[in-house]
Amino acid sequence: MKKYTFTDKKDTRSGFGAGIAELGRSNPKVLALCADLVASLKLDTFIKENPERFIQVGIAEANMIGISAGLALSGYIPYATTFANFGSGRVYDQIRQSVAYSGTNVKICVSHAGLTLGEDGATHQILEDLAMMRAMPEMTVINPCDYNQTKAATIAIADYQGPVYLRFGRPVMPIFTADDQKFEIGKAWTVNEGKDVSIFATGHLVWEAILAGEILEQEGIDAEIINIHTIKPLDEQAILQSASKTRCVVTAEEHQLNGGLGDAVCQVLSRNMPTPVEMVGVNNSFGESGVPAQLMEKYGLNAKSIVEKVRKVMARK
Amino acid sequence: MEIQELEDIGAQVRRDIVRQVHSSQSGHPGGSLGCTDIVVALYFSEMRINENRNAEGFLEFNREGVNEDLFFLSNGHISPLFYSVLARRGYFPVSELATFRKINSRLQGHPATHEHLPGIRIASGSLGQGLSVGAGAAYAKKLRKEDRLVYVLMGDGEQQEGQVWEAVQFAPHHKLDNLVAIIDWNGQQIDGPTDKVMNNLDLKAKYQAFGWDTVDLDNGNNMQHVVEALKQAKEKTGKGKPVVILMRTGMGHGVDFMMGTHKWHGAAPNDPQLLAALNQLPETLGDY
């Protein structure tokens, strides 16, 4: 197992803040919009350095999507920011008509996705957003795994012409990817090469997959770990290549089992190469208040759950 | 352009509307006929658009619309009007109107950019979104320090959508005095008279309370009045506030049996009804 260490922990949303700050300096077409959550989205530096390129829309997310569409069709690259709950389900129809169907170059960048939002509870813990955005034609869906990768993704999407849903989170997480990485949309990243089982993880669960890999190594199981940071378009080739080698798969995501990464992987496998799959995710329930680590434990979204699913799926080979 | 010329174009556009809806046996003639005069006046008289022609002789269309006045149709169901005006203005062949709402057409049931129909900048149909999009485009013009204007047409029933009021709140806050909203105040919506379905009460007072300047257009089906109202609206731009034209129209205007009722909101005429309608509308520019 390749060794992953970290010297620092940061939240992925701060990676977004750092990425858009850099865009503020390098790309004059980039604008930031926010629906009354400037501090939560870490926009302070961008706003300080580019006050005229920041648009406060107030608590009016539907309008923010429409404003962004109008700016985008006029040639700007608007980054519309809020919590994941308010940037997906609340504005699904606005994104569908004014962004995806209209092909406007809007970047919907959302924080506080999933259970790790923590104490605010289920009203804010969106666990269905990947499913909604995956289902939408023309939409690119990205869920990076740590600070550095979120920063790189934030910068990379400015050069991509088309709608993007970029999802990140609130808690501090180990920084284990390179700070000079080049982010390639739709290209999965092999975290560890292995031969016994494929673990396809996204977002915060990638680090948990690494921890699971270390536990499995002690049991003599050689796990291949792949970071699927782009949920759509999905790197089908990487998935099929890995599964053809290991012959069993575990998926891991901070999202409902219905409609997320696990479903996407199952679709690829069942069409091309039926393979046993076990899925780590939230099983058809809402979340609740609590400390993030407690919630991830209670809902089975950690290394321990991944290890259990690996044992289970390997027995099905 | 002379008022008479605009009226002649309006008559032809109304013919186009009725013929499109008849041909596909679907679509929304009522609101289309009611808004014909102002959309004709905008495109043929008021708006400053890129007049360059491409190799085929059609108007060059640039979605970004830099240094052009822009028009956004928020109540997208009056698409037959929009398509007719765009075609007659020179964006695409008028013969293409025959494909309205049919398979493999660029003229979708509701306006779309997806098929790259020249003249369309955003999809609309799901109501309440156009003012936000127009405000975004107006903001972009401010960022570029352009002096051009952005017009957004909405329905009065559409004012029941919450997003409209998010945008109504946004525009004055950001001093978008290059934004002109137009409300087609015909008093009708699908389920009946607007004051019965969901009363809008005093739209003028509402917009004023939100910080907009207003223009009253008591007869949006009188071309002289329409042109004057647009002139008045333009004079009010650039003074720190967005402007709204409260435009009273008759749904179905120009075809007697379609007027003053919501029954022709989304219904198509049959063959005798088509003939009866066309008899009231002179063929001024030649049918497609």
Chai-1 contact restraints between the chains, C-beta under 6 A:
chainA,res_idxA,chainB,res_idxB,connection_type,confidence,min_distance_angstrom,max_distance_angstrom,comment,restraint_id
A,A60,B,E166,contact,1.0,0.0,6.0,A-B,restraint_1
A,A62,B,Q163,contact,1.0,0.0,6.0,A-B,restraint_2
A,A62,B,E166,contact,1.0,0.0,6.0,A-B,restraint_3
A,N63,B,S132,contact,1.0,0.0,6.0,A-B,restraint_4
A,N63,B,Q163,contact,1.0,0.0,6.0,A-B,restraint_5
A,N63,B,E166,contact,1.0,0.0,6.0,A-B,restraint_6
A,N63,B,A167,contact,1.0,0.0,6.0,A-B,restraint_7
A,N63,B,F170,contact,1.0,0.0,6.0,A-B,restraint_8
A,G66,B,Q129,contact,1.0,0.0,6.0,A-B,restraint_9
A,G66,B,S132,contact,1.0,0.0,6.0,A-B,restraint_10
A,G66,B,V133,contact,1.0,0.0,6.0,A-B,restraint_11
A,I67,B,S132,contact,1.0,0.0,6.0,A-B,restraint_12
A,I67,B,A135,contact,1.0,0.0,6.0,A-B,restraint_13
A,I67,B,G136,contact,1.0,0.0,6.0,A-B,restraint_14
A,A69,B,V133,contact,1.0,0.0,6.0,A-B,restraint_15
A,G70,B,V133,contact,1.0,0.0,6.0,A-B,restraint_16
A,G70,B,G136,contact,1.0,0.0,6.0,A-B,restraint_17
A,G70,B,A137,contact,1.0,0.0,6.0,A-B,restraint_18
A,L71,B,G136,contact,1.0,0.0,6.0,A-B,restraint_19
A,L71,B,A140,contact,1.0,0.0,6.0,A-B,restraint_20
A,L73,B,R63,contact,1.0,0.0,6.0,A-B,restraint_21
A,L73,B,R121,contact,1.0,0.0,6.0,A-B,restraint_22
A,S74,B,E64,contact,1.0,0.0,6.0,A-B,restraint_23
A,S74,B,A137,contact,1.0,0.0,6.0,A-B,restraint_24
A,S74,B,A140,contact,1.0,0.0,6.0,A-B,restraint_25
A,G75,B,E64,contact,1.0,0.0,6.0,A-B,restraint_26
A,Y76,B,A140,contact,1.0,0.0,6.0,A-B,restraint_27
A,D93,B,S126,contact,1.0,0.0,6.0,A-B,restraint_28
A,Q97,B,A123,contact,1.0,0.0,6.0,A-B,restraint_29
A,Q97,B,S126,contact,1.0,0.0,6.0,A-B,restraint_30
A,S98,B,Q129,contact,1.0,0.0,6.0,A-B,restraint_31
A,S98,B,V133,contact,1.0,0.0,6.0,A-B,restraint_32
A,Y101,B,A123,contact,1.0,0.0,6.0,A-B,restraint_33
A,S102,B,T113,contact,1.0,0.0,6.0,A-B,restraint_34
A,S102,B,I122,contact,1.0,0.0,6.0,A-B,restraint_35
A,S102,B,A123,contact,1.0,0.0,6.0,A-B,restraint_36
A,G103,B,T113,contact,1.0,0.0,6.0,A-B,restraint_37
